[in-house]
Amino acid sequence: MNSDLDRAQSMLRAIPLMSKEIDDTICEKVLSFLDSVIARGYTEQFDSWQILDILNQACEKAGQDYRVNTLCYRLLGSLISHGKQQGDRMFAKTLDQYPQLLKRLCADVRSNEPAVRCASLEAFRKFLKSPCGAQWILNNDEAKLGISRGFMDDSAYVSSESCKIFEQLVSLGEDNQKLRTLCQILNPAQQVRLVLQNQDELSTVVPALDFCWYMANARTSATYAYMLNERLLLPLLHVVNVGNRMARTRAIEIMSVIFTWTPNPLALLVDGAQGSDDKSHNIKLAYDYIVAEASKMISNPSKSDQILAAISLLESSVILLQRFATSDNPEIDALQADLLTILNVCVNHGTELGRKLRVLAGSEYRLSHLIKSMAQAVLRAMDSLFIALPACNMDASLEKLFKVLSKQDLSSEPLVLKATLKVILTMLHSFANKAETDVIQATMKLSARKMLDILDSSSSMDGRSVSLILETFEELLSHEKLSIVIVGKDIAEPLISMLNLKLLETEWDIRDAVIGFIGSLFKQPTSDVKVSFALDHGLPLLVFDMITDREPYVRATALDALQNLMQSKDGWMFIQRNQHTRRIASELPGMLYDTEAFVRRAALDAILCLVANRSCEGMVIESMASSDRKSLNPVVVAARMDDSDSSVTIRMCRLFYGLWLLHLHESEQHKRTRLDRHKPESSEAEYQSIFYMLQGDYWIIEATTSTARRVRAEAYDIIRRILDENQSAYAPIQRNDKKRTIQEDADKDTLFLEKLSNIDLEKLKITSNPEHLYQEALDINAEMMMHSLEPNHPDDDRNILDCYN
């Protein structure tokens, strides 16, 4: 803890010296750390460091950067908010000795910088936790005016801070007269209602809706009483009817929140709505009213957006339905029928509503876009209904969903297809939990065949759509009951044939989707059903063929799939059983020459898997470069250690660590074999270590001086692991200890470990930690860098920046 206090004191002293070179990230880091220290009860310690004087000096500095002011204001608020008695004492001291700091804080609530306004309001909010602070705000007209203006501020950050202040006043004001009085003075309800009823400018409508959302999302009895008494949410249905798209969406979000917890939602939305003591009855009244309003909007739309808003309103009504309905309630079937009617319009444009949509759209292109948007909205609503009430009857809905899949205009749109498949998955999971086995299998077969038909018949289907369908098959394979149908002959054979056909497509993203699907079947944690399905049908063989695909994205995906395969026990046995180890090993070194960095990364991951499995047979490893670029040699290793992509270099370092472990294993095996045969070392051929052949001992040490911080961090981790595994013989030295003397006659392993033990790991760790960069910025002598040509202290250097000369 002492180290944290020392660091906190150092940061505090650096605040007045911060200049424009300090960015938002550093300020946030400083505030987060200091706030965490204050929260542990060290307010008095900060007081002894003269924190108020430091903050005052920083704010009064001429030409101070606004970010320093925001840091000071937020830190002042944190100091006063932690601990009631300590906070009161600190605020009283601020008011008595540093009134200019509070005066500047009030003035900056009108600053041109939104960040400063936000920080000032945040400080006011934290002052409320102190009785003295609350009294000060109550007596300060400038502070109250700043809070009131913040409600309708152009910046969302500023307006949200004012909303948080008022929500805190409402929630805590029941037991506090000061806060209750302040709440009455600042109350913006009348202004919010006026803005939402007129909706002249979106710039004021959005913050007004944000205020409503904060009150609704507080979920307290105090905020419910406030919204009810002030009739705050009465304009919401009006906003849904006539507002623009952004305002409608936000209004429906607010209603969805109050639907989840309020005892009488209709009383908040409709003037004069009567309630009763029966909570379920109140919820049902609200549900009936909302559904009726949505139906009116759909029957007589004035804008195309109005229909989308009505569908979203129906989706939000599911929350109410869930609160009072059981599986046999007629309201469930009625809502499902309404949604299916709208979905039928998307499939068949010849209906009356379809003709209205054509008029509203004005053109075929806009009509097509509207139909697809409607389909997505209805499908989301259906999914919400089936998730909330899984016991309801879904037979009619499933048939309609199959029609959506059969209509190419809809199924060729990835967003519609994704929403449709999501609903089908939800329904199939519900079927599996409540239906008989025969019914499950029949429904499952029908669904799987529909998806296969889309893959087969839709020539316009892109890679994203193919990926969505294959992801659905993967999801089905994860289910204990549903997977039985997929692995059966009727579905499995056409699916495998389809995968083979899709790998012949000219579009690379389709081939990529197929290989990605195969690789996902072996992802950890593995599923026995998925793995068996893939191995029984020889799907890994398709991956092997795509490693050399002409498209780099496909090559990288194939290498990732190969990695998943090798990490799976059954997958690795399949590779060995079919004698593909040598073929794979011979192909991988050539991938390190690939022009794309993501392919090189994937190739190194795959090579590391082979090394981990101790199966490098077939991989050509040479002590010098080859002309055909098919071998792993020091030249390609040097190129990858100097790769333009630091992630490639990091993987190369990990490969060296894997080769080191392989070297230790093979070296031990070599010694045991020699001892078992009772032969001297000279009678055996010299053991050739891949690790030393590729100069791994040199490159691991060289990585510690890399210009890339992430590479140095990886080198530190690897060296630490190597030394920890050999700590009995080679304990790492501490900083400032005398370096070990390297014996020239020692073997390679001893020399290597001695060199590692001589590395200053403490220094390497510090320079590899990004926190060190922030600390360096805080520890600099900013005055010397800006003004002093000659150092005033022995430890200073002539570091004045050119821009100050």
N, C-alpha and C positions, 0 to 999 in steps of 0.2 A: 504493500500500500504506500510506503514511503516513496517508492519510485514514481508512483502515480501523482503523489502530491508535488514532488520535485518537478515533474513534467508539467503539471498544471500551473505551478508558479512561473515556470519558464514561458509558458504560453501567455499567461497574463501580462508579463513584462513586455512581451513582443507585440501586444495589441496596439499600443500607441505608435509603434514604429512601422506598422503595416502600411504598404503603399499600393499603388495601382497594379503592381506585379502580383498581388495576392488575388486569386480568383475565388469564385463561389464555392468551389469544391473544398479548398483549404479552409474557408470560413465555416463551412458546414462541419468539417472534421473537427475543427477547434471547438465549436459550440457543442457538438455531440459529446466530446470527451469531457469538457468542463462541466456540462450539465450532469453527466453520469457521476462525476466526483461530488458535485454539490448534493445530488440526491442521496448520497451515502451519509449525509449529516455533517458535512464539513463547512457549513456556512460560516461559523466563527473563525475557522482557519483562513477562509477567503477574506473575511473582514480584517484579520490581522495583517494580511498582505496589502491592505489599502486598495481593495478592488474598486470601491466607489471612486476613489481618486484617479485610478487608472482609467476607468470608463469615462470619467469626466474629461480627463486630459485628451483621450482619443477623440471624443466627440467635438471638443473645442478647437482642435488643430485646424489651422487654416487650410482650405483646399482638400480636406479629408475625403477619401473615396467613400462613396455611399455604402459600399459593402461592409466597411468597418463600422459605420453607424448601425447598420442592421444587426451586426454581431453584438454590439454593445447593448442595444435595446433588448434583444432577445435574452442575452445573458443576465441583464438586470431583472427581467421578468422571472427567469428561472431562480435567481437568488432569493427573490421575495416570496415565491410560491412554495418553496420547500420548507416545511415546518412553520406552524402558525405563529408561535411566539418569536422564533428567530426571524421569520419573515416580517412580522410587525416591527421588530426592533430595527431591522435593516431598512425598512421603508421610512420609519421615523427619522433615522439617521440621514437618509437621502433627502428627505423633505427639509430637515434642519440645516444640514451642512452643504448640500449640493442641489439647491432649488433650481439652479440654471440647467441641470441635467434633465429634470422633469419638464422644465419650460421648453427646452429644445425638443424633447420627446413629443410634447403637444403640438409644437410647430411642425414637426416632420410628419404628422399624420395627414398633412396637406401636401406633402412632397410630390414632385413630378415623377419620382421613381416609385413604381408599384411595390418593389421589394421593401423600400423604407416605410411606406404606408402600412404594408402588411406586418412588418416587424413592430411598428408602433402599436398597432392593434393587438398583436400577440402579447406585448408587454402589458397592455391594459387588461387583457383577459386573465393574465396570471396575477395581476394586482388584486383581482377580485377575491382571491383566496386569502388575502390579508384584510382584516377589518379596517385597518388604517388606509390601505390601498383603496378599498371599496368606498370609504368615506371621502377620500380625495377625489375620486372620479365623480362622485355625487355632487361635490362642491365645485368641480371644474367644468365650466361651460365649454371650454375649448375641447376637452377630452370627449365630452358627451356629443358635441357636434361632429367630431371626427368619426365616432362610432356610427352615428346616424347617417352620415354621408357614405360610410363604407358599405351600407346595405345595397346601394345601387351603383357601386363602383364598376368601372369598365373592366377591371382586372378580376378574374374569378378568384384568385388567391386572396385579394383584399376583401371582396364581398363575403367569401366563406369565413374569414376571420371575424367579421362583424356578426355573422350568423352564429358562430360558435359562442361569441360573447353573450348574445341574447338567449341562446338555448341554455347556457349556464345560469343566467339570471332567472329564467323561468323555472328551471329544475331545482335551484337552490333557494329561490325566493320565498318558498312557502314558510320556511322557518327563520327567515332573516328579513327584518323590516327594511334595512338599508337596500338590500338587493331588490326587494319588492318595489320600493319607491323608484329605484333606478330603472326597473323593468317598465314601470308605468310611463316614465319620462321618455324612454327610448323606443317604446312600442311602435313598430313600423306597419302594423296590420292594415290600417286604413290606406296607407300609401301602396302597399302590395296589392290589395284588392282593386284599387283604382287602376293600377298599371295593367293587371291581368284582364280587367273588363274592357279596357280601351285598346291595348296592344298596338300602340302607335309605333313604337320602336322596339326592335328585337333586343337592342342593347340594354333596355331596362326590363324587358320581359324575362330574360334569362336569369339575372340576379334575383328577381322577384320569385321565380320558380325555385331557385336554389334555396331561398329562405324557407319556402314551404317544405322543401325536401328535408332540410335540417330539423325543422319542427316535427315532421312526421317520423323521421328516422330516430328521434330521441327515444321513442317508445316508453315514455313515462306517463304516469297519471297526470302530472302537472302540465306537460305539453298537450295532452289530450284535452284537458279542461281549457287550456289557453286557446287551442284551435277551435273548440266548440263555442266558447264565449265570444271570441273575436270574429267568428264566422270566416275564418281565414281561407278555407279551401272551397268555399262556395263557387268561385269562378272557374274551377278546374274543368268541369264538364263543358263550360263555354269555350275554354281554350282548346279542348279536344275537338269541338265542333268547327271552330272557325280559325284557329291558330295555324301558324305555319308548321312544317314538318318537325323542326327541332323542338318547338314549344309543345306540340302534341305528344311527342315521345317522352319529354320530361314530365308532362302532366300525368301521363299513364304510369310512369315509374313511381310518381308520388302516390297515386291511387293504389298501386300494387303494394306499396309499403303499408298504407293504412288498412288495407284489406287483411293483412296478415295478423294484426294485433289489436286493433281498436274494437271495443265492444259494440259500437253502433256506427258503422262506416257511413250509412246513409245520412245520419244527422250531421255529419261533417260536410257532405257534398250537396245536399238539397235543403233549401230553406223551408222550415216548417215541418220537416219530416218527423213523424212521431215514432217513438221507440217504446219498448216494453221491458219488463224485468226478465223476459225470456231471451237469453242471449242468442240462441239458435234461430229464434223467430226474427230477430233484428238482422242477423246475417243473411237469412233467406230473403228478406225484404230488399236488402241491398243488392243481392244477386239478381233478383227478378228485375229490379230497376235498371241495373247496368246492362243486362242482356237486352232489355227492351230498347234502351238508348242505342246500343250497337246495331240492332236490327233496323231502327229508323234510319241511321246513317247509311246502312248498306242499301236499303230500299230506295232512298231518294238522295243519292250523292250529288253534291255540287262540284266537287273536285275528285280527281282520281285518288289523291292522297287521303281523302276522307274514308275511303273504303279500307285502306291499309290501317288507318287509325282505329276503325271499328273492329277489325280482326284482332288487333293488339288488345283492344278493350275486352273482347271475348276471351282472349288468352288470360288476361288478368283476372277475369271472373272465375277462373278455375280455382284460384286461391280461396275465394268465398265458398265455392261449391264444396271444396274439400273440408271446410270447417263445419258443415252441417249435414252433408249427404252421406248415405251409405251406398253400397253397390247396387241396390235395387231401386234407388230413387229415380222417378221419371225424369227429373231435371238432367240427369246424366245423358240419357238417350236423346233428349231434346237438344242439348248442346252439341252432342256428337252429330246429330242430323243436320243442325245448322251449319256446322263446319264442313260436312260432306257436300251440302248444297253449294257452298261457295267453291269447294274444290272441283265440283262437277262443272262449274262455269269455266274453270281453267282448262278442263279437258274438252268441253263442248261449248264453243262460243255462241251457239245458236239460241241460247236461252234469253229471256227478257233482260236479265242483268248483263248478259254478254253483249247485247245490243247497246245498252246504256254505256258500257265500258268503251265500246267502239266510238261512240259519239264523244265521250270525254277525252279519249286518247287523241283523236284527230288524225292519226296516221297509223299504218300497219306496224311500223317500227316501234312507235310508242306503245301501241296496243300489246305487242309481243313482250316488251319490257314490263308493262303493267301486269300482264298475266303471270309472268315468272315471279314478280315480286309478291303478288297475291298468293301464289302457290307456296312460296317460302313461308309467308306469314301464317297461312292456314296449317301447314305442316308443323310449324313450331307450336301452334296452339294445340294441335292434336297430340303431339309428343308430351306437352305439359299435362294434358288431360289424362293420358294413359299412364304417365309416371305417378301422378297424384292419386289416381283411382285405378289401379291395375286389375281390379276384380270385375270391371265393367265388360259388357259384351262388345267384342271388336270385330266380329265377322264381316259386317257390312263395310267397315273401314278398310279392312285388308283387301277386299275386292277392288275398292276404289283406288287404293295405292298401286295395285297391279296395273290399273289403267293408266295411271300417271307414268309408270315405268315403260309402258307400251307406247306412249305418245312420244315420238322422237324429238319434237320441238321442246318438250319439257325435260326429258331424261338426258338430252345432250348438253343441258346447262348444268355445270358441276354443282352450283349452289343448290339447285332444286333437287338434283340427284342425291346430294349429301343429306339434305333434310328428309327426303323420302326414305332412304336407307336407314336413317336414324330412327324414324318412326317404326319401320318394319322390325328393326332389331328390338325396340322396346316392346312391341306387340308379341314377337316370338318368345321373348323371355317371360312375358306374362302367361302365354299359352303353356310354356314348359312347366310353369309352377302350378297350373290349375287344371289342365286338360289331360285326357287319357293318352297313352303312348301312341295309339294308332292315329289319333287326331293330330298329335304333335308331328308325327312323321309325314302325314299327308300334307299338312300346311307347310312344313319345312321344305318338302320336295317341290311344291308349287312355287314357293318363294325363290328357291335356289335356281330353278329352271328359268324363272323370269329374269334373274340376274345374268344367267348364262346367255339368254336370248339377246339381252342388251349388248353383251360383249361380242356376240356373233353377228348381229344384224346392223349395228350402228357403225357405219364407216366413218362418220364424222366425229366419233368419240376421241377425245384427246387423252393424254397420259394421266391427267388429274382424275378424270372420270374412271379410267381403268383402275387407278390406284384406290379410289373410293370403294369400288365393287370388291376388289381383292382384300381390302381392309375389312370389309363386312364378312367375307368368307373366313378370314382369320379370326374375327370375333366369334363367329359361329363355331369354329373349331375349338374355341376355348370353353365352350359350354358342354357340360357333361351329357345332357340329353340331346341337344341339337347337333352335336358333332357326329352322332351316330349316322345321321342322314348324309352328311357331307362325305364321310369316309366310305359310304356304301358305293357299290358299283355304278348305280344309276346316275349319281352325281359326280363321283370322283373321276370316272373315265372321260366324260365330256369336258370337265374342268381342266384336266391335264392336257387334253388335246388343244383346248383353247389357249393354254399357257404356251404351248409349243408354237402355235400359230402366231401369237402376239410377239414372240421373240423374232419373228421374221419381218415385222413391220419396219417400214423405212423411218418412221418417226422415233427418234431416240428416247423420248420421254415415256413412250409405251413400253419399250424394252426395259427401260430403267424401272418402271413400276412393277413389272413382272419379277425382275431380279430382287427388287426390294421386298416383295411379298415372300419369296422363297427364303431370303435371309431372315425375315421376321419370324419364321417358323422355328428358328434355332436360337432366338434371343433368350438371354437369361432373365428370370428363371424359366427354364425350358418346360414345355408341356409334353407329356408322353404321347398324347394324341397327335399333336402337331408334328413332332419329330417322326413318329411312325408313319404318318401320312406322307411326309416328304420323302422318307427313305424308301418306303414301299413302292413309290412311283418314280424313283431315281431322279428327283428334282435337283439334288446337288450336281449331277452331271451337266445340267443346263447352266449352272453357275460357272463351272470350269470352262465351258466353251465361250462364255462372255467376258472372261478376263482380258482378252485381247480385242475387244470390240473397238470399232473405229471411233466411237464417241467417248471422250474422256469421262463424262459423267457416268456412263454405263460401266466403264472400267472400274471407277472408284466404288460404285455400288456393288459390283461383283466382288471386289476385294473385301469390302465390309461384310458381305454375305459369307464369303469364304472364312473370314475371321470368326463370325458367329458359329460357323460349322465346325471349325477346329476347336473352339472353346467348349463345344458340346461333346460329351463322352461318346454318345452314339454316333454323332456326326464324324468324329475323329476315327472311330472304328470303321465307319463306312468308307472313309478315304483310304485307310490302310487295307481294308479287305478288297477293295477294287483296284489296289495298286496305283493310286493316283498321286501318292506322296512325291515321287520323283518328278512327275510331270509338273506339279504345282511349284515345287522348289526350284525347278529349272527356269520357270517363267518369271518368278518374282524379281530377281535382281535386275532384269531388263526394265522393269517398271520404275526403277529409281531414276532412270534417265528421262521420264515422261516430262512433257512441257508444262503440265498442270500440277500445281503444288498439292491439290487435294488428292490427286492420284498417287503422288509420291508419299504422302502421309498414310494413305490406305495401304500401300505396298509395304511400308515399314511396319505397320501394325500386323500385317499378315506374316511377314518374316519373323517378327517377334513371337507370334503364336507357334510357328514351326520350331523356333529355338526353345520355347517353353516346353514343347512336347518332345524336345530332343530328337528331332527328325529333320536334319538338314541334308540327308542323303539326296543326291540329285542336284543340289545347288552347287554351281561352279564357284569355288572360292579360290582366288589367286593372289599371289603376292605382288602382281603388277597388272596394269590395265590390259584388257583384251580389245581387239579391233571390232568384234561383233557386239559389244555391249551386252553380254549375256552373263557376266560374272560379277560376283561381289568382290571388290578389290580395294586397296588403299586409295586409289585415285577417285573412284566414285564416292567412297566414304568421305574423303576430304571435300569433295564438291558439296555433299549433303551437309557437312558440318559448317559449311560457309553458305548455306542455302539462303535465298532471299526471304524465305518464309521461316520464321523462327519456330513454328510448330513442327516443321520437318526436322530441324536440328534437335529439338527436344525429343522427338521420337528416335532419332539416331542415338542420342545419349541413353535412352531406355533400352535400345537394342544392345548397346555395349554392356549395360548392366546384366541383361539376359545372357549375353555371351560369356560374361565373367562367371555367372552361376553355372553355365554349361561347362566352362573350362574347369571349375573346381570339381564338378561331378566326373568329367572324363579323366581328369588328372588322378583322382582317387581310384577310379576304375583301372587305370593303367598301372598304378602302383600295386593294387591288389592282384592283378593278373600276373605281374612280374614276381611277386612274392609266392603266389600259388604254384608257379612253375619252377621256383627255386633257381631262377636265373639272374645273373648280374644285370645291372642296368645297361651295360655296354653291349650286351648280346641282343637287345631289342632295338628296333628302329626308333629313332628319336620321336617323341610325341609332338605332334604339330597342333598347337592351340590356335583356333580361329580368332580368339580374342587378341592375341599378340600379333597374329598375321595381319589383322586389319588395323593394328596400332591403337587398340582400344585404350591401353594404358596411357598413351600420349594424349588422345583426344578428350578423355574424361578430365584430365588436369587442364587441358587447354580451354575447355568449356567454362572454367571458373573465371576466365578473363574475357569472356564474350561481351560484346557491347549490348546484347539483349538481356534485359533483367530476368525474363522468364527462363532463359537458357541457364543463367547463373543459378537461379533458384533450383532448377532441376538438377544441375551438377552438385549443388549442396546436398540435396536429398539423397542422391546416389552415393556420394562419398560418405555421408553419414551412415547409410545402411551398410556399405562395405566395411567400414571401420567397426561398426557395432557388431557385425557378424564375426569379426576377428579381434574383438577387444581384448581377449585374454592375452594375446601376444603383442598386439599393437594398439595400445591405448592412445587416443587422440590427445595431442598436447593442448595446453591452455594458452590463452593469449599471453604474450610477453615471456613464455617459457623458452628455454634454450632449444633451438632446433636440433633434431636428431641428426647424427652423422650417418650418411648412407655408405654402407660397406660395398665396395666395388666387387668383391668376390661373392656376394649374396646372389641367390637365384632370382628369376624374374618376379615371382610373386612377392618375395621379400622386398625387393627394390621398389616395386609398385606400391606396396602398402606403406613403406617408409616414406615415399614421396607424398602419399595422401595424408599421412599423419603430420607432415611438416606444413600442410596448408592451414592458414589461419581461418578456421571454420567460423569463428565468432564474427570476424570481420566480413567474411563472405555472406553470412546470414543477414547481417545488417544492411549490406549494400544490395541484397536481393529482395529486401522487404520494401514494398512501396510506401509504407508508413515512414520510412527513413527519408524519402523525398520531401514529404510534408514537413518533417522535423527540421530538415536542412533549411527550408524556406523560413521557418519560424526562428531559427537560431542565428540567422545572419544579422550583422550589424548594419541595419538599413541606413542609418545616418552616415556612416562611413562610406557606403556605396554611393550616396547621393551628393555629399558635400566635401568630404575630407580627402584631399590629395595626399597628405602625409598621414600615416597611421598614428593615432594617439595612444594606442596601447601596444605592448609588445606582441600580443597574439593576433593583432589585426594585420591585414595585408592591403596592398594598394589595389583594391577591387572596385574603384569608382567606375561606374558604367559610362560608356561613351556618350550616351544621350544626355548626361549631366555635365559633360565637359564644356 
